[in-house]
Amino acid sequence: MGETHSGGPPAIAISSLTKRYGDKFALDGISLRITPGEVAAVLGPNGAGKTTLIELLLGMRTPTAGTIEVFGASPSSRAVKSRVGAMLQDTGAPDGLTVREIVTLVSSYYPVGIPVAEALERAGLTEHLRKKTNELSGGLRQRLSFAMAVVGDPDLMYLDEPTASLDVAARREFWTQVQGFAGLGKTILFSTHNLSEADEFAQRLILLDSGRVIQDSTPEAAKRLVAGRRVALTTDAPLDVLSTTAGVIHAEFDGGDPPPTSALPGKARAAVVRCNSPEALLRRLFTEGWSVADLTVTEATLEDAFLHLTDRTTKPQPSDGGTP
């Protein structure tokens, strides 16, 4: 598969990888190359192939076609497994063991690692050592999964929807810990539906749709693909006023179908408008007497880029900032 600029193999090297279940392609000929030390987010709608990709990288499934290597070897090899940690939706931990017993057991699978007590502390589980898995809340199960992923001090970590059951404070602490591992040169690949987390913490975005890579770039490069600026406001103006104003690219109301084209007095609703000239939009609304409140004007967000890219029916886009 080749070597990185430093002389060693890439952390992940995938070429023309295909996974098919019957007539359905979960992954359709994707190619990726992730260098050691990268923090990459895998995004995509439900059914895009994210989980299948992680299962293949963990050696849990075999490809239908193509090749996949982790640190230059098969994902299922003992040498690779000793360098990889995974935080999955289902920990697979037996209910009869305590938190400390489970993390200690996982630690025994690795030739070297961090102390069990340190892994538990990093995961915020110090006060829950004696609890059994069937006594854990969803958030504590996520913390346990993280402790299991880091206790072997892996060079590569897979994090599958890692903050799905965590509250705001726990999410912040989790990402602080992940950034600490990244600062040590660890390679981190995480899947998420939380686009703000991907925007803030990933150096690279890999967007899957229908089993194909449709974007591989930095977050900033992805956002630059979306024209215009984002105007969020609350207004009683009908959709046709918003959408037909000069320079408007797209307009929609939050929370369901838009109101009819006629005005609805006293029925102001939150709207999001993507446009080239926020000034022209506001000028029309004020001139025609429509209400405007809760106004914010920002550059395009990663959510805008995600919706823009996954709405396309064209071929995969060329890479910009990532390595195909």
N, C-alpha and C positions, 0 to 999 in steps of 0.2 A: 504493500500500500504506500510505501514511501516513508520518509522521515520528516520531522519538523526541522526548522532552521537551527535548532540547538543540537541536532544530531540524533535525537531519540525518536521513537515512533509517536504518532499523534495519540492523544487520549482516546479518540473515537475516529474510526475511518470506515465509512459506509459507501459502497459503490453499487448503483443500480439495484438497490434492495427492494424486493417485492415479497409481500406476504398476502396470500390469497386463501380465503375460506370458501370453498366451492367456487361459485362464479363471482363472488364479491372480493374486490381488492381492498384490503385494509391498508396496505402500503403499495404504491405503484411506481417502482423504479426510482426511489429517492437516493440521492448521493449527498453525503455530508462529511465534513472533516473538522474536528474540534481539537484544538491544541491544548496541551496541559496548561492549567491555570485559568482557562476561560470560564466565565459564568454565563450560561446560555439558557434562555427560556424557550420552551416549546409551547406554542399557542395553537389554537384551532377550535372550530365548532365541535360539538359532540359528534363522535363518529369520524373525526378527521384522521385518526390513526395514532394519536399520542400514546395511549396505553399500550398499543401493539408495539410501538417503537421501543418503549422502555422494557417491555417483556422480552423483546429480541436482544436488547443490550444486556439484559441480565442472564441471558442463556436459558430463559424459561420456555422459549419457543424457537423453532428453527425456520430460517427463511425458505420461501418457495423458490426464490432465485436471487442472485446477487451475492455480495459478500459483506461481512461485518466483522470488524476487529476492534478490540479494546486493548490499548497498549501493545499493539502488534500481534495479539494472539486471539484465540477463540474466546468469546464471552463465557463459555461454559468451562473453560480450563481452570484448574486449581490455582494457577499463578494469578490469573485475572481476578477470580473471586476473592482472593486474599487482599486485593487492592481496591475493592469496590464496596460501598455501603449504599443501602437503599431505604428510603422512607416511603412506604407504600400505603395505600388506603386501608388495606387489610394487613395487620401486623402478622397474622398467623400464629400469634402467641397463645399457648394453651391457657385456659381459664384457671387451672389449678395452681399456677405459679404466681409468686409475688412479683412486683415490678423489679426489685433488686435481683431476684433469682433469674428472671428472663434476661436482663441485661448482662448478668454474669455469664449465663449460658452462651449468649451471642458472642461475648468477648472471647470465649474459649475457641471459637472458630478461626480466630485471627492469630498469626504468629507474633505480632506486636500490636499494641494499641494504647489507648489512654486508660488511666485507672477508671474502674467502674464508677467510683464515687464522683469523679470529674464529669463523666458522661451524664450521670443523673443530675448533677448540679447544672450543667449546661442546658439540660432539657427542662429544668424547673421542677424536678421530681423528688427533691430531697425530703419533702414532707410526706411523700406518698410511697415510701419504700416498701412498706409491708402490705400495701393493698394488692389484691388479686385483680387480674385483668377484667373479670366480670363485674368488678366494683368501680371501674373507671368510667368517667364521663367521656363524651366524644373528644373534648379538648385534651383530657389527660391521655387518652389513647394516642392522639397525635404526638404528644410530648414523648410518650413511650417509644413510638416509632422513630422519632428523631434520635433518642438515646441509643436505640439499636443500630441506627445508621452510622453514628459517629464513634461508637466505643472502639471500633477496630482501627481508628485513625486512618481512614481510607484515603487514597489519592484521588478517587473519583466518587462523587455522590450523586445519586439519582433521587430527586424529591418529587413525588407525585401528589399534586394538589396539597402542598405541605401545610397551608394555613386554613384549610377548609373549615375546621371546627374551632378555631382559636378566636378569642376576643381581641379587641384592638390592642390592648397592652401586651397580650401574649404574642400577637403578630410582630409587634415592634421588637420585642426581646428575641423572638425567633430569628428575625433577619439580622439583628446585631450579632447573634452567634454564627449565623451562616457567613456574614461578612468577615468575621474573625477567621473562619476556616479558609475562606477565599484569600485572605491576606497572607496565609501560609503557603499559597501556591496550589491549593487544591482545585481540581476541576469540578464544576457543579453544573448539572443539567436538571432544570426543574420544569414541570408542567403546571400550568395555572390557568384559571379563568379570571383571576384578578389582574386586570391589565395595568392598574396603577403600580402594583408590585413589580410586574415585568418591566415597566418603564423605569422604575427607580433603581432596581437592583441588578438587572441583566445588562451585560455588555453587548449581548447579541440576541436577536430574536429569530426564531425559526418558526414560521407560520405554515401549518399544515392545513390542507383542505382536500377532502375526498382522496386521502392517501398520497397526496403530492405536496412537495415543497413549493409554495407559491410566493414566499418572500423569505430571504435570508439576509439580514442586515442589522445595523445598529438600530436602537429605538428611534433616534433622531432621523435617520435615513428613511425609516418607514413613515414617520409623520410628514416628512417632506413630500411624500407621494400624494398627499391630500391637499388639494388646492383650497385657497381661501382661509378665512378666519372663522372661529366658532363664536357665535353670539347666542347666549342663553338669556332668556327674559320671560317675564310674565306679561301677557297682553290679551286684550279682548279682540284684537284684529283677527279676521278669518284667515284660513290657510291660503286662499288665493291672493290675498294682499301680500302676505309674506313671500310666497313662492314666485310671484310675478314681478317683484321689485327688481330693478336693474342690478345685476351683479350677484344675485342670489343663485347659488348652486343647488342647494337642497334645504328644505324646511319641513319640520315635523313637530307635532305636539307630543309631550310626554304622556304616557299612560293610556294608550289606546288610539282608537280612530280619531281623526281630526274632526272638529265641528264643521257644520255646513258652511258654504261660502258666504252666507249672510251673517251679519254681526250678531253676537249674542250679548246684549247689554248685561253687565254685572257678572259675566261668565268668563272672566280672564283665566287663561290657562298657561302653564309653563310650556315654553317652546324652545327649540334649538334650531338655529339657522346657520348654515355654512354659506359664507358669501365673500366676495372680493372687496366689498365696500360696506362695512358696518355703518359708516356715516350716511350713505345713501338710504339704507334701510331705515335708520332712525329718523332721518329727515322726512321720509314719506309718512311714517307712523305719526310723528308729531304734527305734520302739516294737515293730515286727514283726521286728526283728533282721536287716534286710538291710544288706549292706555299703555304705559310702559313702566314696569317695575322689576326689581330684582335683576338688574342688568349686569351681565359680565361679558367681556370680550377677551378671548384668548386665542392663542395659536391652536392649530389642529391638535387633538389629543391622540393617544395611541388607540383609544376606542374608535375614534373616527377612522383611523387608518385600518384597523381590524375590519370594521364594517365595510369600508371601501374595497378592501382586497378580497374578502370572502364573498362579496356580492358579484365578483367578476366571473365570467365564464370562459375567459381566454386561457391560453397556455401559461405555465409557470413563469413568473417574472425573473429577470436576471438578478444575480446577486449584487448587493451593494454594501460592502463593509464586512461581509462574512465570507467564509471560504466554502465554495460549492463542493 
